[in-house]
Amino acid sequence: MDQHLYREFTRKYYFRDEHGIAQVAALHKDILAAVEAGDSDRAAAEMRKHWVRMWKLVQDGDGTNDAAEFSFFMV
């Protein structure tokens, strides 16, 4: 991930409060569990959840994020 984008998400969304941290931890835990189980379909589905959450933050964020500039999310 682009470092500017990573910093944007961590500063404004992921580590903003305990709820944001808990959501990120749960998403990553589910992705890791699927990978460890060797379940590529589930891992892909969990990654899609993660990207959907990130996309929603870009679209519905607080209006001050720079992440919307990145075509990375247009995939």
N, C-alpha and C positions, 0 to 999 in steps of 0.2 A: 504494500500500500504506500502511496505517496506520503512522505513524512509530513508535509503541510496538512494534508487531509487528515492524517492520523492525529496530529496535534489539535486540529479543529474539533474533531469528534471527542477526544478525551477531555479537552478543556471545557467544552460547552455542553456536552451531553452525558458521556459515560461517567465521569467522576464529579458530576454536578451535585449529586446527593446520593444517599444510601440506596434509594430505589434504582437509580441508574446503574450503580455498581452491581447490585444484585441481578438486574436484568442481563447485563453483559456477562457476568459470571455464569449464570444459568445457560445462556446461549452457548458459551464456549464449552461448558461442561457437557452439554448434549452433543455438540460436534465431536468432542474428544471421545466420548463414550462410543459413538457410532464408528469412529475410525478405529478405536481399539478393538471393537467387536468385529472388525473387518466387513462391516455392512456399508458398502459404498452407496447404495440407494438411500439409506437413512442418512448417511453423512452428507450426501448431496442435498437432501431435503432440509437438513438442519442448516446447511450453509445458505440455502435459499431464504430461510427464515431470517438469518442474520443479515443478509443483503437487503431484504424487504424492510427490516427495521432501520437499517442505515439510510435507505432511500426515503423512508417516511420522515426521518429526522431532517434530511436535506430539504424535502418538500414542505414539511410542516413545522420546521424549527422555529426558533425565536426571532427569525427575521434578520439576525445579525451574522449568520454564518456565511463563510466564504466557500463552503463545500459545494454549493450549487454550481460553481464555475466549472467543476470537473465533469468532463464527458464520461468519466469512468463509470458513472451510474446510469448511463444511457443504454447499457447493454441489455 
